[in-house]
Amino acid sequence: MSFLRLPTSPTSLRNTHHPVTASTPLSLFSLSSSSTTRTVDFGRWVVDFRSKSLNLVLSGTLTIALSLTGVGLAEAKVGVNKPELLPGEFTPVIDVAGFLSPGQAKRIAQEIADIEKDTGFKLRVLAQNYPETPGLAIKDYWQVDDRTIVFVADPTFGNILNFNVGAIVDLDVPRSFWSRLAGKYGNLFYWKEKGEDASIEAAVTAISNCLREPMGPSHCSEIK
């Protein structure tokens, strides 16, 4: 399972309040003026790194993972950018791998529309078999922003569930939720037995339930 926070603007970076990690700008915690220059430089590095990391993930490099304590990079694949694989009309569900039936894709698209209407968060689903993927082209197609969850279903690397979340989503949803979700419905045994479509539908349902839960100590603590 790959997890990356989507690249954000310097403004949104200042809004986060996670503990200091490689993914957190130090400017949030710099209280003295003497550290301003170093803070700005580090913040720019974070933005640049996130942008490059997202590009790799969206182009098929699902082996990149961002941990809570730092950044780990595994081997990279050749980037992909195939806008010709994008649908002619807008849809929040792109299934170039053929995992979903037309009925399943329609139900998921409706659930996504309901999520966005009720919560303001934008869930987008891309089902692919690397390297057959629109890759980087989905960023502009979906207008990915801080409130977007990009769910990439790709069995190439074992676990089929991969998530890339915007900064605002990252503030509201515990990072452990994504790893637990991938562990439950994305593992090789689950999707081999029940099918890729079952993993995708179960994950969308779990994300919907999480986003609709009231904020509190147990927010998104269960995968349901």
N, C-alpha and C positions, 0 to 999 in steps of 0.2 A: 504494500500500500504506500502510495506516495502522498505526501501532504506538503503543500506550499501555500503560503499566504500570497494573495495576489499583489502585484506591485501597486503602490499607492503614491499619492502626491505628498510633498513635504508637509502640507497642512494636515492631512489625515494621519501622517506618522506622529504628529505631536499629540494626537488624541488618544493614542493607545496607553494602557496602563498595566501592561504585562511586566513581569520581572525582567531585569536586564539580561538579554541573551544576544546572540549574534543577529537576531532579527528585530531587536528593539533599539531605537535611536537613543543615544546617551543624553540627548538634549533634554529629555524628560526629567533626568535626574541630576543635571548639572546646575548647581546653585551659585557657583562663583563665575565671575566674568572672565577669569583667566582661561577657562576651559572652553570658551565660546567657539574659537576657531577650530579646535580639534573636534568639537561636537558637530559643527556644520559639515566638516569633511567626512566624518563617520556617517552622518545621516545621508549624505550624497552617495557614499559607498553602498549603504543599505538599499537605497532606491535602485541603484544600478544593478546590484546583485539580484534583487528580487525580479527585476525586469528580465535579466538574462535567464534566471532559473525558470520563470514562467514560460519563456519562449521555448526552453528545452522540453518542459513537460508537455506543452500544447503541441509540440512537433513530434511527440512520441517518446521522449526520454522519460519514461515513468519510473526509472530507477533512481531518480533524485529524491531525496527525502530531507525534510526540515524537522529536526528534533526540537524538543523543548529546551535543550541545553546547548544547542549549537547547530551547525550545518554539516551534513555529511553528503558527499558526492560519490556516486557509483559510476560505472562506465557509461559513457554517453553514446547515443545513437545519432545517425545523421538526421538533421532537422528536416521537417516536412512542411510544405506550404502549398496546399492544393485547393484553391478556391473553387475549382471546377467540381469538387465533390460536395459543395454546399447546395442545399435545396434552392430552387428558384424563388419560393415564397418563404417568408420568415416562419420558423418553427423553433420552439425551445428544446425539441428532441430531434437529434440527428443520429440516425442509425445506419452508418455505412457498412456495418458488419452483418446486418440482417439478423440480429439477435431477437428483435421484437416483431410481433405480428402487427398489422395495421391497427387492430383493435387495442392492443396493449399500448402502442405509441400514442394513440388518441387519448386513452385514459390517463396516461402519465402527463400528457400535455395539459389536460384539463386540471389535474391535480396541481401542476405547476402554476397554472393561471390562478387557481384558488389561493395557493400559498402567497403569491405576489400581491393579490388583492387584500388578503387578510393580514399579512405581516410586513409587506414592503420589501421582502427579500426575493431575489431573482435566482431561481434554480435553473440550471441549464444542463442537459444530459447529452453526452456524446458517446455513442457506442462504436468502437473501432477495433480493428485488428492491425496493429502497427506492421508495416508502414502505410497501409491503406487508411488514410485519415486526412481530413482537410487541414489538420494541424493548426498552424499559426493563424490561418484565415478566420478561425472562429472568433478571435478577439474583436475584430471590427464587426463581424456579422452579428454577434450577440451584444455588442457594446458593453463589454465586461467592465465592471466598476467595483467600488468598495462594498456594494451590497449584493454582489454576485457570488453564487456557489457554482463552480464548474465541476461537474461530476463526469469523469471519464471512465467508462467501462471498457477495460481492455485486458484480456486474459493472458497477454503475451508474457508477462513476468510473474505469473502464478496467481497472485491476488488480483481479482478482477476490479476491485473498487479503488478508485483514486480520486482525491478531492483537492481542489484549489479554491481557497476562500478569500474573499475581500476583507479589508481591514475592519469594517464595521461588523461583519459576520463574526470575525475572529474575537471581537470584544464580547459578543453575546453568547457564542457557543463555545463551551470548553473544548480545547484541542483534543482531550482524551476521548471525546465523543466520536471523532472521526476514526481514530485507531480502533476503538471498540466496535464501531459499526463495520469496518473493514474486516476485523477479526471474526465477526459473527456471520456476515452474509457474503463476504468476498473471498473467503479461503477456498483453496483448490477443491477440497472435498465437497464443499457445499454446492458450488456451481457445476461441478462435474456430475453430481448426483441429481440436482434439481433443475439445472439449466442456467445459462447466462441470463435469460429473461427473468427467472425467479429472483436471482440476485439483484438485478436492477430494480424490479418492482418493490422488493422488500426494502431496499435502501431508500428509495424515494418515499415510501410510507414512513420509515423511521425518521428521515429528515423532516418530513412534514409534521410529524408528532412533536419532534424536538422544537422546531421553530414556533409552534403554537403554544408550548408550555409557558406558564407564567414564570418570570424570573424569580430565583430563590436559590437556597443552598443545594437543592436537589435538581436544579435545572439541567435537563438532558442527561440525567444520571443513568437512565435506563434506555436500552435499545428496544423500541416497541413499535 
